[in-house]
Amino acid sequence: MPDQNASVRPFIRNGKPAEDRWVLIRKEEVAVPATPAIVPLARWQELEGSQELAPWLSSDSELTPELAEELAAAPLIAIDFPKFTDGRGYSLARLLRERYGYAGEIRAIGDVLVDQAFFLTRCGFDALSLREDQWLEDALHALNAFSRAYQPAVDVEEPLFRRRMREAVERVEPALA
């Protein structure tokens, strides 16, 4: 994602390479450009109503029902990963999708690595702005690194053991008919 202080970052939307037209503004005091911009949450709240502005949430944001209701109007929500080891962004995305029903784009920004791609999409992220030193092709491959997942998540709500039980019953039932 174009960042006011960074080079172009590899970007994936819905599992495919994409062009990112949004500019990431990290600091609240920086002037908002005329182009679509992702701004800090407090700045977005001040400048409410524009479809050309979107908020980014820090990993320590408290996602209250009131905030989630306010965010429902956002064209996209970016969640910052200050370090790749900070997993709080996964929880924020999952809460937005499952508890609050946010249907728009949820974007991972910050220290986002190829190794996280598969797990980010399972938690509800549909756009990934990878760190500048990450390879787009590796991230696309990582999205399909696992053919099945054991746990339920945003992408597959049914755990593997239930899917296998259902599939076994479906295979047996036609023989009984």
Residue pairs with C-beta under 8 A, 6 or more apart in sequence:
1 9
1 11
1 20
1 22
1 23
1 24
1 38
1 107
1 109
1 129
2 8
2 9
2 20
2 22
2 23
2 24
3 9
3 23
3 24
3 26
4 23
4 24
4 25
4 26
4 30
5 26
6 24
6 132
7 132
8 132
9 20
9 129
9 130
9 131
9 132
10 17
10 129
10 130
10 132
10 134
10 135
10 136
10 139
11 17
11 18
11 19
11 20
11 127
11 128
11 129
11 130
11 136
12 18
12 117
12 127
12 128
12 130
12 136
12 139
12 140
12 143
13 20
13 105
13 126
13 127
14 126
14 127
15 121
15 140
15 143
16 140
17 136
17 140
18 127
20 129
21 35
21 36
22 35
22 36
22 37
22 38
22 54
22 76
23 33
23 35
23 36
23 37
23 38
24 37
24 38
24 56
24 78
24 109
24 129
25 32
25 33
25 37
25 38
25 39
25 40
25 43
26 40
27 40
28 39
28 40
28 42
28 43
32 39
32 43
32 47
32 53
35 52
36 52
36 53
36 54
36 75
37 52
37 53
37 54
38 53
38 54
38 55
38 56
38 76
38 78
38 107
38 109
39 47
39 53
39 54
39 55
39 56
40 55
40 56
41 55
41 56
41 57
41 58
41 61
43 55
44 53
44 54
44 55
44 74
45 55
45 70
47 53
48 73
51 75
52 75
53 75
54 74
54 75
54 76
54 77
54 78
55 71
55 74
55 77
55 78
56 77
56 78
56 79
56 80
56 109
57 63
57 77
57 78
57 79
57 80
57 92
58 80
58 82
59 79
59 80
59 81
59 82
59 86
59 88
59 89
59 92
60 88
61 67
61 92
63 92
63 95
63 96
63 100
65 100
68 95
68 96
68 99
68 100
68 102
69 100
71 77
71 96
71 100
71 102
72 100
72 102
74 104
75 104
75 105
76 104
76 105
76 106
76 107
76 127
77 96
77 102
77 104
77 105
77 106
77 107
78 106
78 107
78 108
78 109
78 129
79 89
79 92
79 93
79 106
79 107
79 108
79 109
79 125
80 89
80 109
80 110
81 89
81 108
81 109
81 110
81 111
81 112
81 116
82 110
82 111
83 111
84 111
84 112
84 113
84 115
84 116
84 131
86 111
89 108
90 119
90 120
90 123
91 123
93 106
93 108
93 120
93 123
93 124
93 125
93 154
94 123
94 124
94 153
94 154
96 102
96 106
96 124
97 106
97 123
97 124
97 154
98 124
98 154
105 126
105 127
106 124
106 125
106 126
106 127
107 125
107 126
107 127
107 128
107 129
108 116
108 120
108 125
108 127
108 128
108 129
109 129
110 131
111 131
112 120
112 128
112 129
112 130
112 131
112 134
113 130
113 131
113 134
114 130
114 134
114 135
114 138
114 139
114 142
115 142
117 128
117 130
117 139
117 142
117 143
118 142
118 143
118 144
118 145
118 146
120 128
121 128
121 143
121 155
122 149
122 153
122 154
122 155
122 156
123 153
123 154
124 154
124 155
128 139
130 136
130 139
148 160
149 155
149 156
149 160
150 159
150 160
150 161
151 159
151 160
152 158
152 159
156 163
158 166
